[in-house]
Amino acid sequence: MSLAEITDRIQKAEIAAGREQGSTKLIAVSKVQPNARVESVLSEGHRLFGENKVQEAAGKWPDFREKFDGVSVHLLGPLQTNKARQAMELFEAVHSVDRPKLANTLARLAQELGHCPDLFVQVNTGEEPQKAGILPSDADAFIQTCRDLDLPVVGLMCIPPVEEEPSLHFALLAKIAARNGVEGLSMGMSGDFERAVALGATHVRVGSAIFGARDYG
Ligand SMILES: *Cc1c(COP(=O)(O)O)cnc(C)c1O
């Protein structure tokens, strides 16, 4: 699918949901994709990207930023505390804040560096043991912990279990956000971004539908 087709489908979903046009940001998830594909999407004028790993992003985005103005890169994957400093220097936003230890580290570094990326708290809406994210029942307290640390929590993020209807998880995330006065909702991927827009996503994270299948070979 082309970038224009995805953008068009997002717009239609916004209209169908009675939402303001352009209120959903499209994060093009460029992890594992060959540089040539990423560069062609940059050349089309797209500027908002998502990556899963600090190391991988560090290897390609400094060069792309030299060539293209106004690039914004968001970290979507899990963040180890020993990579937090590097992440704060590389990314405009981190979508995977999921535990007190990481929140404390980010707060300390924010003091030291004098800036902090926008932060999303990741919620493990499916309560899957292997998946990152704070449990729904702990989310309110954790969001408060982050706020007490003066961290800029702009949204919540979830990755629904693959075998379940994602809309239930999007609705749960929206409910947790609403009761905590959090505006951003990072939810929806290639297979379900329209359903996420219908439930209020402010950021959809679309990879393979834009770039094609990832080749992990
Ligand atoms: C890889 C990834 C995506 C994009 O997935 P697609 O199915 O390729 O759209 C979105 N969010 C996260 C957290 C990811 O790791």
The ligand as an ORCA input file, in Angstrom:
! r2SCAN-3c Opt
* xyz 0 1
  C       6.638     -3.413     14.548
  C       5.715     -2.604     15.366
  C       4.657     -1.893     14.779
  C       4.318     -1.974     13.309
  O       3.774     -3.222     12.992
  P       3.139     -3.519     11.544
  O       2.270     -4.681     11.793
  O       4.267     -3.775     10.628
  O       2.357     -2.310     11.161
  C       3.886     -1.097     15.598
  N       4.127     -0.986     16.929
  C       5.123     -1.650     17.528
  C       5.341     -1.477     18.980
  C       5.935     -2.478     16.769
  O       6.914     -3.157     17.396
*
